[in-house]
Amino acid sequence: MNYAAIVILYNPDKNALERISIYARNFSEVFVVDNSEVIDGSTEKILRKYSNCTYKVMDGNEGIAKALYWGYSQIDNYDFVLTMDQDSSYDDRNIASMKKIIETYNDDSVAIFSANYSKKYFDKKNNQYTVSKLSIPKNSIQEVNFCMTSGSFVKVNFLKEVLPLTDLFIGYVDNLLCYKLLNNKKKLVRIGCSSFIQQVGNDVSNNLYNRFFHVLYHSEIRYYYMIRNNLLLQREFESNSYIKLLLKLSLLRVLFNIVIGENKKKAKLVACIEGYKGYKNNQKGKIPDTILDKIYNQ
């Protein structure tokens, strides 16, 4: 098997760039796609030491969707591609474990082998970083209906069948890939013995309420994308009742999360309304500046 990796950057720190050394050791080629607003040359200088690393600078922040799609356009000669975000930590041993599973797994219909994961977040209550339990038991393999792009090994031949993907910018980009594959009768599996640590960007208060409801603490703008893109996908998968049900349940959870657990409720609900309008206007890509003004000028 021949493996490549895609890493998406956005204003990375030194630790994020150093983690790329892990992928350079374990993959034939690493495609690093930089969505940073300001490019000063320092990232390219650090990445030059990896001979198998290709560095692509986007035109400012063009969103996860376009960055991923550029990476996907580079991997025709590979069997599998791993996609990672800059803040996740996936070590040599766990990558090797995943490769071993892939090369011995007896089901040719699997399109994504998704790594097990723990979430690392800053606990405001205890003023320290905390790592959650693994998402599934270490000795299990589970068929799932959704995988994050981060930590997912995607079979390139199956990936080609569902490209190009809609430019959703951020929010539901990984859902779109998963649902297109499911719609093509492919399988997604999560592998318990191969795991990584995903850093959660927002601070969380570690209390019973947050552990039960999994409050997201997203920005107002993120909710615009979540509502708009969820509804766009419901339209795209209109004929698949199972996928549409998954999307409807996800939408209900988003709205419940705002009403019950979030701060800045008014601005976030306004963002949801604007997201609905964006869906009705078949708007894709980055949010227009005029909509940003409406959301923030409350």
Secondary structure, DSSP 8 states (H G I E B T S, - for coil): --EEEEEEESS--HHHHHHHHHHHHHSSEEEEEE--S---SHHHHHHTT-TTEEEEE-SS--HHHHHHHHHHTT-TT-SEEEEEETT-B--HHHHHHHHHHHHH---TTEEEEEEEEEEEEEETTTTEEEE---SS-TT-EEEES---SBTEEEEHHHHHHH-S-----SSSHHHHHHHHHHHTT-EEEEEEEEEEEEE-SS-B--SHHHHHH------HHHHHHHHHHHHHHHHHTTT-HHHHHHHHHHHHHHHHHHHHH-SSHHHHHHHHHHHHHHHHTT--SS--HHHHHHHH--
